[in-house]
Amino acid sequence: MLALRLTRGAQPAVQLRRLLVASASAGTGFLLLCALGYALSHPDSPGSSLLRLAWCLPPLAATIHFAVAVARTDPGTKPRPGLSAIGLGPARLMAVSATTTALSCTLGSMVALLFFLHLRGDLTGMPFDGAAAEFLAADTPLPLPATLTLLTPVPAIASLAVAFTLRPKEKHPDTPSPARPNGSRLAAQLRRSGRSGAAAHGTPEDGEGSLAAPSADGRAAVAGLVPQKDGTPHTPDPAPHFPAPRKPPAGLPWGIAVIAAGLTVEAYAVHAATGKGAGTTLAMPAALPTGPAGVLLGWLLTAVGLTLAAPGLTHLCGRLLQAVRPGALRLLAGRVLMAEAVRIGRPLGIVCAAASGAYAMASLSDPEAASAFGPLTAVGVTLVTGCTVATLLTAAVEAKQARAFTTTALLRLGAPTSLLRSAAALRVGVLLACFGPLTLIVAELAALPLAR
C-alpha cells in the first residue's frame, strides 16, 4: 500500500519516467511473446526459435538498465531526515522502490500480453485481415506456463536489480574519507569577474569561506548563508571542498584494452573464415550484415570496452577543461565533469556502444534486402536505442539532483544563472566533441573487416 501511495502521489515528471519504464517493459514482453509465437508455429525449427529468443536479450538488458536509472532518480524513495522515526529507513525505502519498479514493469507486461492476444485474434477477432496469423500461431492454443515464464523476467530482474543498487551501504567510521581539492580557485575567479556577490550577501571575504557553496555537502554552504541571532553570518567550521576526486576512474586503461581486444577478435574471425573458405556464419536478420560468428563476440567486447572507458574519458575531459589558466566557467564545468564522471560516463558509454553498432550495421546492410524478422527488427532497435538514450538523460537528471544544494548556494552567493547555463552547455559540447569522433572511429573499425 505504501508503494501505491508513493506512486500515486509522485510528481508528473516522475510519473512520466515510470510510464516510460512500463512502455519499455511492454515492448520487451511483446518481443518475447513473438518469439514464443514463432516457436509454436515452427516446431521443426528449434534453432531459429532459439535465435529469436536470443535477440530479445539486448532489449531486456536495456529495459532493466533504464528501470534502475529511473529508480535512482525517484525523489520519493530517497532517505530523508525524520523518515526513520516513522519506520521508513533506507531498507524500507529500498523495498518500496523495488516494489514500484515491479509494478511498472508488470503493468507493461500485461499491456504486451493484451496486445499480443489482440493480434492473435483471441480477444476481438483477427486484425489486419489475418496477416499475422501464421507468425503468431493463431491456430495453436497459447500455453499459459510458457507465457508467464516469458513475462516474469522483466519485472523480477528489474526489481532485484533496483534492490541491489539501492541497498543500504554501511559506512565504517574507521575508513578515511578521500581527500578532495578545495574550491578557493573557483571562488577567486568568481570574485575577479565580479560575480560572486560576496559583499552583497554579507559573506566572508576569505576565499575558503566564500566557496562554501560547491562543497561535497552543499547543505553546509547553505547553512553558511543563514545569519545568526545577532545578525552576523555563520561560517561553517570544516573547510569547504568541491566534490572532484583526485584519482580518475580506474576503467580507462581496461576499457581501451577491451576495445582493442574486440576489434582484434573481429578481424581474426573474418580473416580465419576467409582463409578456410568456410566458417560458422553469424545468423542475423536479412537486413543486417552477415559474417563469421566471432564478429558478434568482437562487437560485444567493443561495447563493453566503451562502457568501461567512458567514465575515465569523462574525467579526462573535465581535467582538460581546467588546463591552461582556466576562468570561472571552465573551472565550474570541468570540476562538475570530474565529480560526475562515473554517474554520467557509464550510460554515455552504453549510448556510444549502441550508436557505433547501429552505424556499423547501417553501413554494411543491404537496403534492398527484406528483414527476416519483419517489423520486429525495427521494434527491437527502437527499444534498445530509446532505452539507452533515456537512461543517459535520466542519469543527467540524477546528477542535477545531486548538485541541487551546490547550485542553490551558488545562486545565493551571487553567481548568475547564465554562468550555470553556460557551464552546462560547455560540458555537453566537450562530451560531444570527445565521444562523437570516438563512436565513429570505433564503428568504422568494427565494420572494416566485414566490408572487405
C-alpha positions, 0 to 999 in steps of 0.5 A: 500500500505504501508503494501505491501511495508513493506512486500515486502521489509522485510528481508528473515528471516522475510519473512520466519516467515510470510510464516510460519504464512500463512502455519499455517493459511492454515492448520487451514482453511483446518481443518475447511473446513473438518469439514464443509465437514463432516457436509454436508455429515452427516446431521443426525449427528449434534453432531459429526459435532459439535465435529469436529468443536470443535477440530479445536479450539486448532489449531486456538488458536495456529495459532493466538498465533504464528501470534502475536509472529511473529508480535512482532518480525517484525523489520519493524513495530517497532517505530523508531526515525524520523518515526513520522515526516513522519506520521508513529507513533506507531498507524500507525505502529500498523495498518500496522502490523495488516494489514500484519498479515491479509494478511498472514493469508488470503493468507493461507486461500485461499491456504486451500480453493484451496486445499480443492476444489482440493480434492473435485474434483471441480477444476481438477477432483477427486484425489486419485481415489475418496477416499475422496469423501464421507468425503468431500461431493463431491456430495453436492454443497459447500455453499459459506456463510458457507465457508467464515464464516469458513475462516474469523476467522483466519485472523480477530482474528489474526489481532485484536489480533496483534492490541491489543498487539501492541497498543500504551501504554501511559506512565504517567510521574507521575508513578515511574519507578521500581527500578532495581539492578545495574550491578557493580557485573557483571562488577567486575567479568568481570574485575577479569577474565580479560575480560572486556577490560576496559583499552583497550577501554579507559573506566572508571575504576569505576565499575558503569561506566564500566557496562554501557553496560547491562543497561535497555537502552543499547543505553546509554552504547553505547553512553558511548563508543563514545569519545568526541571532545577532545578525552576523553570518555563520561560517561553517567550521570544516573547510569547504571542498568541491566534490572532484576526486583526485584519482580518475576512474580506474576503467580507462586503461581496461576499457581501451584494452577491451576495445582493442581486444574486440576489434582484434577478435573481429578481424581474426574471425573474418580473416580465419573464415576467409582463409578456410573458405568456410566458417560458422556464419553469424545468423542475423536478420536479412537486413543486417550484415552477415559474417563469421560468428566471432564478429558478434563476440568482437562487437560485444567486447567493443561495447563493453570496452566503451562502457568501461572507458567512458567514465575515465574519458569523462574525467579526462575531459573535465581535467582538460577543461581546467588546463591552461589558466582556466576562468570561472566557467571552465573551472565550474564545468570541468570540476562538475565533469570530474565529480560526475564522471562515473554517474554520467560516463557509464550510460554515455558509454552504453549510448556510444556502444549502441550508436557505433553498432547501429552505424556499423550495421547501417553501413554494411546492410543491404537496403534492398534486402527484406528483414527476416524478422519483419517489423520486429527488427525495427521494434527491437532497435527502437527499444534498445536505442530509446532505452539507452538514450533515456537512461543517459538523460535520466542519469543527467537528471540524477546528477542535477539532483545531486548538485541541487544544494551546490547550485542553490548556494551558488545562486545565493552567493551571487553567481548568475544563472547564465554562468550555470547555463553556460557551464552546462552547455560547455560540458555537453559540447566537450562530451560531444566533441570527445565521444562523437569522433570516438563512436565513429572511429570505433564503428568504422573499425568494427565494420572494416573487416566485414566490408572487405 
